[in-house]
């Protein structure tokens, strides 16, 4: 089936979803969760096929980690759907309202986008998260995963479609596009009028391609070259703990710290313990000469290192002379995702927060907290690094648009 035909079916499904009650949508989400758990063995069999092919193709450890499923991960994915069912339904929410001087009643309410296309890499959990968050917000989902997860995604979508249909909603609310050819991506990007919005999730190359080539409106999600800046007024033990968590809690996510900036005033005291902690955790440090002076294990850093989203056990480290220099470094190399400062100075924290341009700014907290679940939004569709409509973790409200409802009594202009 062509992408165009799938998009037409999605539009028909979206028309039904738009008027579905919260009770019906929540029942579908719970049915999806129950079905995932009940059919875990077939999902894991499909996933092992993808993993075996990935190992044979030489995929990196980080990519294989994102691709891998086990019973615990499937259960966690199902739990996220149940948590989503418990969240408020954004559809129909009154954003603002008033009675105009002429007596007209004006309300701005949330409505679904309609058909949402998601293009993503490797992670099978995105298949379920995207399908769930689209359904809850009244949207039909066209899912285009990567070929490396083709079998896993096919198994997951088969389970989800059966559950959605069993709950009384159209199965075409969730559709998987062919991942064997780039043609499906191109057709999806040019389905303007059938697809209302595209959301790419993946590496810089994927996101850039979608943003530059799509005729469908795009919400740009986050390449994460995230920084931790350790200020002169930082508590050193706290700084080591925050930095290590930001880098190592999970290596393959967009909110993982990829660069560490250290104020020159505390570099001699801070670098030895943090470099030792990195060494113990198996992290390779790409550092400036000031950093290399503290450890022979430091690899000389290049300009490319400071601009890299590693998604691996690597981090770039530099010493800066001031908070101003740290901000300048972030402005040059940051991607507008998440930036963090560790400091006991309230004025330094305020200055950093005000001057750093990012979707999320952390003060004395790990970059790993930039996440829809951690923010209490439930499952997210991604982290938006753009500045229009949605920025930061995109929860249910961000998957809606609005329309105005004007009620009169024979009013004429």
Order of alpha helices (4+ residues) and beta strands (2+ residues): alpha-alpha-alpha-alpha-alpha-beta-beta-beta-alpha-beta-alpha-beta-alpha-beta-alpha-beta-beta-alpha-beta-alpha-beta-alpha-beta-alpha-beta-alpha-beta-alpha-beta-beta-beta-beta
